[in-house]
């Protein structure tokens, strides 16, 4: 009986330990409440100009599953931006991340850049998995150098997204065992590109994981909208 009790206790302990370090899979994040946003903080140095912006959830059309989110960037000074993010809590064991979503635009000519990010703060460091489709300047995908605080072109092409079409984007990233930001690969509409870039994190006292989306305005600050659907983050 004592042997059986010890065996059951060990199984329970291992189960609890495994659950404590288990990964997570968040789906339909665009429909979650609690999104936060700003405009000025999305600009250079976190102190840009302010634009009109908004977000609406539960949009039935255009949508893949009947409930997309619509993000709008409107009037303001040229090149003004808007940023939205959704906190998902902290997890110190999370190292590998897959950010998967669909996006849709109607006015491609108004898009200056689109940014898709995952952020993690753990162990006194912040890891910014910042990615950007730089439509108008370099026409490439860029990744964020966290410690250096600047964008780096990957050389992977990214032109204006096709209008009236759902685009499927997947980013694979990791926090390495030696505390580096590692951009592994991106897949856009079924075409995979290996990025393989490493950058140092920055110091911060926090514990968090979030996903983020940013819209950048063009030289005329032309109003445009982006719809996101099936936004998911998995990590382990």
Buried (B, 14 or more C-beta within 10 A) or exposed (E): EEEEEEEEEEEEEEEEEEEEEEBEEBEBBBBBEEBEBBBBBBBEEEEBBBBBBEBEBEBEEBBEEEBBBBBBBBEBEEBBBBBBBBBBEBBEEBBBBBBBBBBBBEBBEBBBBBBBBBBBBBEEBBBBBBBBBBBBEBEBBBBBBBBEEEBBBBEBEBEBBEEEEBBBBBBBBBBEEEEBBBBBBBBBEEEEBEBEBEBEBBEBEEBBBBBBBBBBBBEEBBBBBBBBBBBBBBBB
